Protein backbone atom coordinates (compact mmCIF):
# COMPACT_ATOMS: atom_id res chain seq x y z
CA UNK A 1 0.00 0.00 0.00
CA UNK A 2 1.21 3.51 -0.83
CA UNK A 3 1.23 5.28 2.53
CA UNK A 4 1.21 8.70 0.89
CA UNK A 5 -2.14 7.89 -0.71
CA UNK A 6 -3.69 8.00 2.76
CA UNK A 7 -3.41 11.79 2.67
CA UNK A 8 -5.87 12.09 -0.21
CA UNK A 9 -8.81 14.25 0.84
CA UNK A 10 -12.19 12.69 0.16
CA UNK A 11 -14.08 15.14 -2.09
CA UNK A 12 -17.25 14.29 -0.14
CA UNK A 13 -15.73 16.03 2.89
CA UNK A 14 -16.15 19.33 1.07
CA UNK A 15 -19.89 18.90 1.53
CA UNK A 16 -19.41 19.44 5.26
CA UNK A 17 -17.40 22.61 4.65
CA UNK A 18 -19.95 23.91 2.18
CA UNK A 19 -22.75 23.18 4.63
CA UNK A 20 -21.21 25.76 6.98
CA UNK A 21 -20.31 28.32 4.31
CA UNK A 22 -23.78 28.18 2.74
CA UNK A 23 -25.89 27.85 5.89
CA UNK A 24 -28.16 30.95 6.04
CA UNK A 25 -28.59 30.36 9.78
CA UNK A 26 -24.90 30.16 10.59
CA UNK A 27 -24.17 33.05 12.94
CA UNK A 28 -20.53 33.29 11.97
CA UNK A 29 -21.42 33.56 8.29
CA UNK A 30 -24.30 35.95 8.94
CA UNK A 31 -21.94 38.28 10.81
CA UNK A 32 -19.59 38.24 7.81
CA UNK A 33 -22.35 39.09 5.35
CA UNK A 34 -23.74 41.83 7.62
CA UNK A 35 -20.42 43.70 7.38
CA UNK A 36 -20.19 43.25 3.61
CA UNK A 37 -23.79 44.41 3.13
CA UNK A 38 -22.95 47.79 4.70
CA UNK A 39 -21.00 48.58 1.53
CA UNK A 40 -23.35 47.04 -1.04
CA UNK A 41 -23.20 44.10 -3.39
CA UNK A 42 -19.78 42.92 -4.64
CA UNK A 43 -20.44 44.76 -7.90
CA UNK A 44 -21.32 47.98 -6.08
CA UNK A 45 -18.28 47.67 -3.81
CA UNK A 46 -15.95 47.26 -6.78
CA UNK A 47 -17.58 50.20 -8.56
CA UNK A 48 -17.01 52.44 -5.52
CA UNK A 49 -13.40 51.25 -5.40
CA UNK A 50 -12.75 52.03 -9.05
CA UNK A 51 -14.27 55.49 -8.72
CA UNK A 52 -12.29 56.34 -5.61
CA UNK A 53 -9.06 55.13 -7.26
CA UNK A 54 -9.40 57.41 -10.30
CA UNK A 55 -6.60 59.96 -10.25
CA UNK A 56 -8.98 62.92 -10.56
CA UNK A 57 -10.94 61.75 -7.52
CA UNK A 58 -7.78 61.16 -5.49
CA UNK A 59 -6.70 64.70 -6.42
CA UNK A 60 -10.04 65.99 -5.10
CA UNK A 61 -9.39 64.23 -1.79
CA UNK A 62 -5.92 65.74 -1.62
CA UNK A 63 -7.19 69.21 -2.57
CA UNK A 64 -9.71 69.06 0.26
CA UNK A 65 -7.25 67.97 2.95
CA UNK A 66 -3.73 68.96 1.87
CA UNK A 67 -3.85 71.27 -1.16
CA UNK A 68 -0.13 72.00 -0.79
CA UNK A 69 0.54 68.43 -1.97
CA UNK A 70 -0.95 69.03 -5.41
CA UNK A 71 2.16 70.79 -6.68
CA UNK A 72 4.32 67.81 -5.69
CA UNK A 73 1.99 65.37 -7.45
CA UNK A 74 2.06 67.51 -10.59
CA UNK A 75 5.86 67.74 -10.34
CA UNK A 76 6.04 63.95 -10.15
CA UNK A 77 3.89 63.65 -13.29
CA UNK A 78 6.16 66.14 -15.09
CA UNK A 79 9.31 64.25 -14.14
CA UNK A 80 7.76 60.95 -15.20
CA UNK A 81 6.57 62.29 -18.54
CA UNK A 82 9.89 64.01 -19.32
CA UNK A 83 11.85 60.79 -18.77
CA UNK A 84 13.89 62.24 -15.93
CA UNK A 85 14.55 58.84 -14.32
CA UNK A 86 17.20 56.35 -15.38
CA UNK A 87 15.98 53.57 -17.66
CA UNK A 88 16.58 49.91 -16.88
CA UNK A 89 18.97 49.60 -19.83
CA UNK A 90 20.94 52.64 -18.67
CA UNK A 91 21.06 51.29 -15.14
CA UNK A 92 22.36 47.92 -16.34
CA UNK A 93 25.04 49.68 -18.37
CA UNK A 94 25.97 51.71 -15.31
CA UNK A 95 26.60 48.47 -13.42
CA UNK A 96 28.05 46.22 -16.13
CA UNK A 97 29.39 48.66 -18.68
CA UNK A 98 29.14 47.86 -22.39
CA UNK A 99 28.94 44.17 -21.53
CA UNK A 100 25.36 44.76 -20.36
CA UNK A 101 24.23 44.87 -23.99
CA UNK A 102 25.28 41.25 -24.48
CA UNK A 103 23.81 39.81 -21.28
CA UNK A 104 20.49 37.96 -21.25
CA UNK A 105 19.14 39.18 -17.92
CA UNK A 106 16.75 36.79 -16.15
CA UNK A 107 13.60 38.85 -16.59
CA UNK A 108 11.38 35.83 -15.89
CA UNK A 109 12.72 35.79 -12.31
CA UNK A 110 12.74 39.55 -11.78
CA UNK A 111 12.91 40.51 -8.09
CA UNK A 112 10.51 43.23 -6.98
CA UNK A 113 12.30 46.02 -5.10
CA UNK A 114 10.31 46.77 -1.96
CA UNK A 115 10.74 49.28 0.86
CA UNK A 116 8.96 49.70 4.19
CA UNK A 117 7.63 51.83 5.61
CA UNK A 118 6.56 54.82 3.53
CA UNK A 119 4.89 56.74 6.35
CA UNK A 120 4.53 60.28 5.01
CA UNK A 121 3.80 61.73 1.58
CA UNK A 122 6.53 64.45 1.66
CA UNK A 123 9.17 61.72 1.66
CA UNK A 124 8.23 60.76 -1.90
CA UNK A 125 9.53 63.94 -3.52
CA UNK A 126 12.80 63.78 -1.59
CA UNK A 127 13.24 60.16 -2.66
CA UNK A 128 12.43 61.03 -6.28
CA UNK A 129 14.81 64.01 -6.36
CA UNK A 130 17.63 61.81 -5.12
CA UNK A 131 16.83 59.13 -7.69
CA UNK A 132 16.98 61.70 -10.50
CA UNK A 133 20.17 63.35 -9.23
CA UNK A 134 22.02 60.10 -8.50
CA UNK A 135 20.55 58.04 -11.36
CA UNK A 136 19.27 55.46 -8.91
CA UNK A 137 16.02 53.54 -8.71
CA UNK A 138 12.63 54.14 -7.16
CA UNK A 139 11.37 50.84 -5.68
CA UNK A 140 8.45 49.07 -7.30
CA UNK A 141 6.58 48.25 -4.09
CA UNK A 142 5.90 50.20 -0.88
CA UNK A 143 4.46 49.33 2.53
CA UNK A 144 2.94 51.81 4.99
CA UNK A 145 2.41 51.10 8.69
CA UNK A 146 1.19 54.49 9.86
CA UNK A 147 -2.08 55.04 11.73
CA UNK A 148 -4.71 55.02 9.00
CA UNK A 149 -7.04 57.57 10.56
CA UNK A 150 -4.16 60.00 11.03
CA UNK A 151 -3.02 59.51 7.43
CA UNK A 152 -6.58 59.95 6.17
CA UNK A 153 -7.10 63.13 8.19
CA UNK A 154 -3.98 64.98 7.02
CA UNK A 155 -4.30 63.98 3.36
CA UNK A 156 -1.25 61.73 3.18
CA UNK A 157 -3.32 58.65 2.38
CA UNK A 158 -4.92 59.82 -0.91
CA UNK A 159 -1.71 61.65 -1.88
CA UNK A 160 0.41 58.51 -1.48
CA UNK A 161 -2.10 56.34 -3.37
CA UNK A 162 -2.07 58.90 -6.20
CA UNK A 163 1.72 59.23 -6.23
CA UNK A 164 2.33 55.50 -6.42
CA UNK A 165 -0.20 55.12 -9.22
CA UNK A 166 1.66 57.90 -11.05
CA UNK A 167 5.02 56.15 -10.76
CA UNK A 168 3.63 52.65 -11.38
CA UNK A 169 4.32 51.01 -8.03
CA UNK A 170 2.19 48.78 -5.84
CA UNK A 171 1.23 49.94 -2.35
CA UNK A 172 0.24 47.99 0.75
CA UNK A 173 -1.44 49.61 3.74
CA UNK A 174 -1.58 48.39 7.33
CA UNK A 175 -5.04 48.73 8.83
CA UNK A 176 -5.43 50.01 12.38
CA UNK A 177 -6.90 46.69 13.54
CA UNK A 178 -3.50 45.09 14.00
CA UNK A 179 -3.08 44.42 17.71
CA UNK A 180 -1.90 47.87 18.80
CA UNK A 181 -5.43 49.26 18.96
CA UNK A 182 -6.28 47.97 22.44
CA UNK A 183 -7.92 44.87 21.01
CA UNK A 184 -6.33 42.68 23.68
CA UNK A 185 -6.75 44.33 27.09
CA UNK A 186 -4.14 42.05 28.64
CA UNK A 187 -1.30 43.42 26.55
CA UNK A 188 0.49 46.73 26.58
CA UNK A 189 1.46 48.77 23.54
CA UNK A 190 3.47 47.91 20.48
CA UNK A 191 6.64 47.33 22.51
CA UNK A 192 5.09 44.31 24.25
CA UNK A 193 3.95 42.52 21.09
CA UNK A 194 6.62 43.31 18.51
CA UNK A 195 7.35 40.08 16.72
CA UNK A 196 4.35 38.30 18.24
CA UNK A 197 1.40 39.59 16.23
CA UNK A 198 0.24 36.15 15.11
CA UNK A 199 -2.87 35.12 17.00
CA UNK A 200 -3.31 38.29 19.06
CA UNK A 201 -3.93 40.96 16.45
CA UNK A 202 -7.67 40.45 15.87
CA UNK A 203 -9.25 38.77 18.93
CA UNK A 204 -12.99 38.22 19.26
CA UNK A 205 -14.95 40.82 17.27
CA UNK A 206 -11.84 42.50 15.87
CA UNK A 207 -11.63 40.20 12.85
CA UNK A 208 -14.91 41.67 11.59
CA UNK A 209 -13.69 45.15 12.47
CA UNK A 210 -10.68 44.50 10.23
CA UNK A 211 -13.06 43.50 7.43
CA UNK A 212 -15.15 46.62 7.97
CA UNK A 213 -12.07 48.84 8.01
CA UNK A 214 -10.71 47.25 4.83
CA UNK A 215 -13.97 47.80 2.97
CA UNK A 216 -14.10 51.42 4.17
CA UNK A 217 -10.69 52.27 2.71
CA UNK A 218 -11.27 50.09 -0.35
CA UNK A 219 -14.44 52.00 -1.29
CA UNK A 220 -13.43 55.50 -0.16
CA UNK A 221 -9.73 55.76 -1.04
CA UNK A 222 -9.06 53.00 -3.55
CA UNK A 223 -6.85 51.09 -1.12
CA UNK A 224 -6.70 47.61 -2.62
CA UNK A 225 -3.76 45.92 -0.85
CA UNK A 226 -3.41 45.55 2.91
CA UNK A 227 -1.34 43.54 5.35
CA UNK A 228 -2.88 40.47 6.95
CA UNK A 229 -1.72 39.26 10.37
CA UNK A 230 -4.16 36.65 11.53
CA UNK A 231 -5.56 33.29 10.40
CA UNK A 232 -9.13 34.56 10.85
CA UNK A 233 -8.69 37.67 8.75
CA UNK A 234 -6.86 35.65 6.10
CA UNK A 235 -9.99 33.51 5.81
CA UNK A 236 -12.18 36.62 5.69
CA UNK A 237 -10.04 37.94 2.83
CA UNK A 238 -10.42 34.66 0.95
CA UNK A 239 -14.21 34.71 1.39
CA UNK A 240 -14.55 38.36 0.36
CA UNK A 241 -12.59 37.73 -2.84
CA UNK A 242 -14.60 34.58 -3.56
CA UNK A 243 -17.76 36.74 -3.44
CA UNK A 244 -16.30 38.86 -6.23
CA UNK A 245 -14.78 41.80 -4.32
CA UNK A 246 -11.40 42.52 -5.94
CA UNK A 247 -9.39 43.07 -2.76
CA UNK A 248 -5.85 41.78 -2.35
CA UNK A 249 -3.62 41.23 0.65
CA UNK A 250 -0.17 40.14 1.69
CA UNK A 251 0.62 38.09 4.75
CA UNK A 252 2.79 40.09 7.11
CA UNK A 253 6.13 39.01 8.53
CA UNK A 254 4.44 39.35 11.91
CA UNK A 255 2.22 36.38 11.06
CA UNK A 256 5.31 34.23 11.52
CA UNK A 257 5.27 31.92 8.49
CA UNK A 258 8.57 30.19 9.07
CA UNK A 259 8.39 26.77 7.42
CA UNK A 260 7.07 25.21 4.20
CA UNK A 261 4.21 23.41 5.94
CA UNK A 262 2.86 26.71 7.22
CA UNK A 263 2.95 27.98 3.62
CA UNK A 264 1.34 24.78 2.32
CA UNK A 265 -1.56 25.17 4.76
CA UNK A 266 -2.20 28.78 3.73
CA UNK A 267 -1.85 28.17 0.01
CA UNK A 268 -4.09 25.09 0.21
CA UNK A 269 -6.82 27.31 1.65
CA UNK A 270 -6.05 29.92 -1.00
CA UNK A 271 -6.59 27.30 -3.68
CA UNK A 272 -9.90 26.14 -2.19
CA UNK A 273 -11.18 29.73 -2.21
CA UNK A 274 -9.62 30.76 -5.54
CA UNK A 275 -11.78 31.97 -8.40
CA UNK A 276 -12.44 29.99 -11.54
CA UNK A 277 -9.67 31.93 -13.30
CA UNK A 278 -7.16 30.61 -10.75
CA UNK A 279 -6.57 33.92 -8.99
CA UNK A 280 -6.45 34.54 -5.27
CA UNK A 281 -6.44 37.68 -3.12
CA UNK A 282 -3.23 36.34 -1.56
CA UNK A 283 -0.68 38.13 -3.72
CA UNK A 284 2.14 38.49 -1.19
CA UNK A 285 3.55 35.97 1.26
CA UNK A 286 5.98 37.63 3.66
CA UNK A 287 8.19 35.04 5.30
CA UNK A 288 9.45 35.15 8.84
CA UNK A 289 12.96 36.54 9.19
CA UNK A 290 14.15 33.10 10.28
CA UNK A 291 13.61 31.19 7.03
CA UNK A 292 16.41 29.95 4.82
CA UNK A 293 16.61 29.55 1.06
CA UNK A 294 15.65 25.88 1.20
CA UNK A 295 12.26 26.81 2.67
CA UNK A 296 11.61 29.17 -0.24
CA UNK A 297 12.71 26.56 -2.77
CA UNK A 298 10.56 23.81 -1.25
CA UNK A 299 7.58 26.14 -1.09
CA UNK A 300 8.15 27.30 -4.66
CA UNK A 301 7.61 23.70 -5.80
CA UNK A 302 4.06 23.41 -4.44
CA UNK A 303 3.29 27.07 -5.18
CA UNK A 304 3.86 26.19 -8.83
CA UNK A 305 1.89 22.93 -8.56
CA UNK A 306 -1.06 24.89 -7.15
CA UNK A 307 -0.93 27.31 -10.09
CA UNK A 308 0.20 30.23 -7.92
CA UNK A 309 3.73 30.94 -9.18
CA UNK A 310 2.65 34.21 -10.81
CA UNK A 311 -0.13 34.89 -8.30
CA UNK A 312 1.60 34.68 -4.90
CA UNK A 313 4.80 36.68 -4.54
CA UNK A 314 7.32 35.49 -1.93
CA UNK A 315 8.36 38.55 0.08
CA UNK A 316 11.60 38.32 2.03
CA UNK A 317 13.21 40.82 4.38
CA UNK A 318 16.70 41.71 3.20
CA UNK A 319 17.31 44.37 5.86
CA UNK A 320 15.55 45.21 9.13
CA UNK A 321 15.47 48.13 11.59
CA UNK A 322 18.30 48.26 14.07
CA UNK A 323 16.03 48.25 17.10
CA UNK A 324 13.18 46.12 18.47
CA UNK A 325 12.81 43.49 15.76
CA UNK A 326 15.83 41.20 15.09
CA UNK A 327 19.35 40.59 16.29
CA UNK A 328 21.70 42.78 14.27
CA UNK A 329 23.63 42.84 12.02
CA UNK A 330 20.95 41.45 9.69
CA UNK A 331 21.49 41.45 5.92
CA UNK A 332 20.17 38.67 3.66
CA UNK A 333 21.24 40.15 0.32
CA UNK A 334 23.76 37.44 -0.55
CA UNK A 335 21.15 34.74 0.08
CA UNK A 336 18.65 36.59 -2.09
CA UNK A 337 21.07 36.85 -5.00
CA UNK A 338 21.67 33.11 -4.68
CA UNK A 339 18.03 32.00 -4.58
CA UNK A 340 16.63 34.51 -7.09
CA UNK A 341 18.13 32.56 -9.98
CA UNK A 342 16.07 29.50 -8.99
CA UNK A 343 12.84 30.89 -7.50
CA UNK A 344 10.52 33.17 -9.45
CA UNK A 345 8.35 36.02 -8.18
CA UNK A 346 10.28 37.21 -5.12
CA UNK A 347 10.10 40.64 -3.53
CA UNK A 348 13.17 41.93 -1.70
CA UNK A 349 11.85 43.93 1.24
CA UNK A 350 14.07 46.57 2.83
CA UNK A 351 12.93 47.66 6.27
CA UNK A 352 16.25 49.05 7.41
CA UNK A 353 19.38 50.51 5.93
CA UNK A 354 22.41 48.33 5.50
CA UNK A 355 23.57 47.65 9.09
CA UNK A 356 26.94 49.35 8.67
CA UNK A 357 25.14 52.51 7.50
CA UNK A 358 22.28 52.34 9.98
CA UNK A 359 24.53 52.26 13.03
CA UNK A 360 26.13 55.57 12.09
CA UNK A 361 22.89 57.53 12.30
CA UNK A 362 21.99 59.81 15.20
CA UNK A 363 18.66 58.00 15.42
CA UNK A 364 18.88 54.28 14.85
CA UNK A 365 16.06 52.84 12.76
CA UNK A 366 13.41 51.42 15.08
CA UNK A 367 10.32 49.38 14.22
CA UNK A 368 8.48 51.13 17.06
CA UNK A 369 8.73 54.40 15.13
CA UNK A 370 5.91 53.05 12.95
CA UNK A 371 3.48 53.41 15.83
CA UNK A 372 4.32 56.99 16.80
CA UNK A 373 1.88 59.85 16.22
CA UNK A 374 2.99 62.42 13.64
CA UNK A 375 2.63 65.31 16.09
CA UNK A 376 4.88 63.52 18.57
CA UNK A 377 7.48 62.77 15.90
CA UNK A 378 7.64 66.46 14.95
CA UNK A 379 7.63 67.68 18.56
CA UNK A 380 10.48 65.34 19.47
CA UNK A 381 12.67 66.66 16.66
CA UNK A 382 12.78 63.26 14.96
CA UNK A 383 11.11 64.22 11.67
CA UNK A 384 14.41 64.58 9.80
CA UNK A 385 15.83 61.53 11.56
CA UNK A 386 12.98 59.33 10.37
CA UNK A 387 13.34 60.70 6.85
CA UNK A 388 17.02 59.77 6.93
CA UNK A 389 16.18 56.27 8.16
CA UNK A 390 13.73 55.92 5.27
CA UNK A 391 16.22 57.11 2.67
CA UNK A 392 18.72 54.59 4.05
CA UNK A 393 16.17 51.85 3.31
CA UNK A 394 15.79 53.11 -0.26
CA UNK A 395 19.59 53.11 -0.54
CA UNK A 396 19.66 49.49 0.70
CA UNK A 397 17.08 48.68 -1.96
CA UNK A 398 19.36 50.15 -4.60
CA UNK A 399 22.30 48.15 -3.29
CA UNK A 400 20.21 45.03 -3.80
CA UNK A 401 19.36 46.07 -7.35
CA UNK A 402 23.08 46.58 -8.03
CA UNK A 403 23.97 43.14 -6.61
CA UNK A 404 21.25 41.46 -8.68
CA UNK A 405 22.39 43.22 -11.84
CA UNK A 406 26.00 42.23 -11.27
CA UNK A 407 24.87 38.59 -11.37
CA UNK A 408 22.76 38.99 -14.51
CA UNK A 409 19.50 38.96 -12.54
CA UNK A 410 16.56 41.32 -13.02
CA UNK A 411 14.58 43.64 -10.78
CA UNK A 412 11.22 45.39 -10.80
CA UNK A 413 11.46 49.09 -9.97
CA UNK A 414 8.72 51.72 -10.39
CA UNK A 415 7.41 50.67 -13.79
CA UNK A 416 6.32 54.09 -15.08
CA UNK A 417 9.67 55.70 -14.24
CA UNK A 418 12.28 53.11 -15.18
CA UNK A 419 11.28 51.87 -18.63
N, C-alpha and C positions, 0 to 999 in steps of 0.2 A: 504493500500500500504506500502511496506517495503521501508522506506526512504533511507536506506543504498544501496539499489539496484540501486539508481539513479547514484551512482558513477561508475557503470560498464562502462568501455571504449568500445565503439563500434569498433569492429575489422576493420570495413571499414575505420576508421580514420587513420589506419596505411598506407593506400594507399597514403594519402597526405604526410606523413613523407617520405615514400619510393620514392615519386615523386621528392623530393628534393635530397635525398641521391643518387639517381640513375640518376639524370639529367646530361648528359654530358656537358650541357651548363651552369650549375650552377657555377658561379665564385668562390663561397666559397668552393665548392667541388673540382673544378679544382686546386685551390691554394693548397689544402691539397695533392692531388695526385702529383702535381709538386714536392713537397718536398720529398715525399716518393720515387718518381722515381729517384731522385738523387742517391739513394742507391741500386736500383735494384728492382726486384720483391720480394714479401714476402719470397719466397723460397731462393732467393739469399741473402737477408738480414739476414735471420736466419742462413744460412750457414756461412756467414762472422762472425756472433756472436759466433757460436760454435767454429770456428777456433781461434778467438781471445781469447776465454775463456779457451782454453787448457792450462794446466799448463806450458808446455814447451814453448808456445808462450808468455805467461805472463812473464816467466823467461827471454826470449829474450828482451822483453821491459824493464825489470828491469836492465838487464846487460848493455843495451845501455845507460840508463839514470842515474842509481844509482847502479853500480856494488857492492858497499859496502854492499848493502842490501841482496845480495845472501846468505851470510853466515848466516844471521839471519833467512832467509826462510828455509835453510837447517837445522839449529838448531831446528826450530819449527817442521819440519818433524821428526827429530830424537826423540824429546821429545814425540811427538804424538805416534810414532811407538814403543817406549820403555814403554809406559803406565805410563808416569811420573805424569799424572794428576789423581786426585781423581775420583773414579767411583761414579755413582749415589748411588749405594748400600752402599758404604763406607760413603758417605756424609750423607745419611739418618741415618746410625748408629751413626755417629758423633753427630747428632742432637738429636736422640731419644733413643740412646743406644740399648741394645739388643732387646727392644720392637719393633724396626723398622722391624725386621724380621717377625713379626706377623701382621703388619699393611697392609691393602689393600689401597695403595695410589691411589688417583683419577687420574690415567694417562689419562683418556679420557678428562679431563678438564685441562691438563697441561698448565701452564702459561709460555709463552716465556719470558726469561730474556733479556731485551733490554737496551742498553746504547747509549747515544748520548752526545757529538759528537766525533767520532774517527777521529781526524783531521790529524794526522801525523803517518806514519808507525813506527818510532822508539818506539812509545808508546806500540806497541803490545808486543815486547819482555819483556819490564818492567812489563807489566800486566801479562804475562805468567809466568815469574820468580816468581812473588809474589803468583800466584795461586798454583804453584808447592810447594813453600816453606811453604805456610800457609794452604795448602790443602783446597783451596777455588775454586770457580767456575769461568770459563770464560763464559761470556754471550753468548746466542745463536743468537743474532741479534744486528747489529751495524748500526748507522746512521752517515753519514759524512755531514758537512755543509761548508766545505772549498771551496775556489775558485777552480773550476775544472781545469782551464787552468794552474794555479799555481801547482796544484797537479799532473797534467799530465807532466808538464815540469821538475819537480824535481824527478820524478819516484815514488812518493808515491802512485799514483793511481793504477798502475799495481801491485805494491808490496802489497798493502792492499787487492786488489781483490784476489791475489794468496794466501795470508796468511789466509784469511777467508774461502777460499775453502779448504785449508789444514786442518783447525780446524773444518770445518763443520758448519759454521755459515752463516746466510743470511746477506746481506749488501745492504744498501739503500743510494744512492748518492743524493745530492741536486744540480741540474743544476744551471748554472750561471744566467739563465733567471728566476729570482725570485723576481724582484722588487727592488733590490739593484744595478741594472746594468744601472741606468739612464733611464730606460724605461718610467718612468713618469717624465717629466721635471719640474713638479710643486711640486715635493717632494724633500726633502733632502736625506740624507743617511739613513743607517739602523736605526739610533736612532729615526728617525721621523716616522717610519712605523712598529716598533716592535709591534707585536700583531694585526696588521691591514693589513695583507697581502691579505686577501680575496678581490678580485675584483680590485686590483691595481697592481698585480704582473706581468701580461702579457697583457698590453693594446695594442690595435691596431694590428700591425704586429708581436708583440712579442709572441703571441701564436704559430705561425708557426715557429718562431725562436726557441722556446722551443722544438717543434717537431724535427726540424733539429738537434738541439744540442743532443737530446736524441738518435736519430739514429746514430749520429757520434760516441758517446761513446758506444753505443750498438754494433756497427760493428767493432770498432777499439780496444776496451778494454774489451769487454765482460760484460759491465755494463748492468744489466738486470732490476734492481729495482731503481726507482727514486721517489723523493717526488713530489707531485702534489698540487698546491696551488689555482687553479683557475678553475671555472666551464667550461671555454672554453677548457683548456688543459686536463681536465678530459674527456670531450667529444672526443677530439683528441686521447687520449689514448684508449678509447673504440673503436673508428673506426679503429685505427691501429691494434689492437688485432683482431678485427672482420675480417680484411683482411688476417690474418694468421701470423702476426709478433708476436713473443712470448715474447713481453715486459710485464712488470708488474710494478705497481706503488702502492704507499700508499698515502692516503690523509693526508696532513700535519695538525698539530695542528693549524697552522696559517690560515687554511681555515675557521676555526671557526664553525665546526659542533657541535652544542650545544643543540640539541633537537632531539627527535626520528623522527619528521617529516622531518627534514633536511636529516637524514639518509635514511628514506623511499624514498625520492625523488631521492637520488643518487643511491641507490640500485635498484630502479625501472628501472632507465636508464641502470644500469649494467646488469640487467636481459634482457632488450630489445636488448642489444648488445652482450650478451653472445654467446659463441659458442654452437654447437649442443651437445657437451659433458658436458655442464653446467658450464664451467669455465669462468672466467672473469679476466681481467688484474688487477682489483681492489682486491689486496690481503691484504691490510692494511687500516684500517679506524681509523685514529688518532682523538680522540675526543678532543674538547675544554677542557681546564682545569676546566671549570665551571660545567661540568655535574656531576650528582649524579648516584648512583647505579641503581635507578629506570629507568633512561634513557637507561642504558645498557641492563637491563632486558627486557624492552619493545621492544627495537630494536632487541634483540636476538630472540624474538618470530617471527618477520617477516623475519629476516635474515634466520631463519630455514625454514620458509614457502616458501621462494624464492629459497631454495636449496643452500644457501651460507654459511651454518654454518662452513664447513671445507674449504671454499674458502676465505672468508673475515675475517681477524683477526681484532678484536677490540683492538686498541692500546691506552693505557691510561697512562698519566704521573703520576708517583708516587712521583717523586721529580723534582724540577726545580731549575735553577740557582738563586742565591741570588739577582742578580741585573737585572733590565730592562725587567722583564717578568711577574711576579706575585707578589702579596702581600705575604710576608713571615711572619711566618714560614709556609711552604707548604709541607705536607707529607700525601699521600693518601694510605699508606700501609695497615692500618687497614681496610679501605673500600675494598681494593682489596682482602684481605684475606676473607672477608665476601662474596663478590660477586662471587669469583672464584669457589666456590662450586656449583653455580647455572648456571653460564654462561660459555660456552665452548669457546675455541680459543681466549684467551686474551693474549696480550703482555703487560708486565709491563715495561714501559719506564722510565729510570732514566737519567734525564738531569741535575741533581745537586746531591751533596752529601746530606746526612741527614742534616737538617738545623742546628742542634746543633754542627755538625762537621764543616760544611761549614763556619760558622761565626767565627771560630777560625783561619782561614787561613789568611796569609799575603795579599793574593790577593783573594778577594771574587769571586766566580764563577759568570760569567757575560755572558748573551746571546750575547752581542755585540762582545765578543771575537771571535765568529765564523767568523766575517767579516773582521778580521784584516789580513794584509799581513804577511807572514812568516818572511820576513826580518825585519819588524817592531817589531814583537813579540820578535825576538832574540835581536835586538838592544835595546829594552826597558828593557831587563833583565827578561822578563816574561816567558821565555821558561819553566823553572822549575816550575814556579807557575801554568802554564796551565796544565802541566803534573800532578801536585798534584791535581788540580781540577778534572781532568779526573779520576785519581785513586780513588778519593772520590766517584765518580759516580759508579765506578765498585764495591766499597765497599758497597754502598747503594743497589746495585743490589744483592749482596750477603746477605745482611740483609733481603731483601725480600724473597730470596730463603729459608733462615732459618725460617722466619715466616710462609711461606707456608708449609714447611716440618713439623713444630711443629703441624700444624692443619691437617696433613694427606693429604695435597694437593701436587700436582706434579709441576715440572718446566721443561722447556726445556733450557738446557745450550748448549755449543758448542758440537755438537753431536759426532764428531770424537775424542774428548778428554775425555768426561765424559760418559763412556759406561754404 
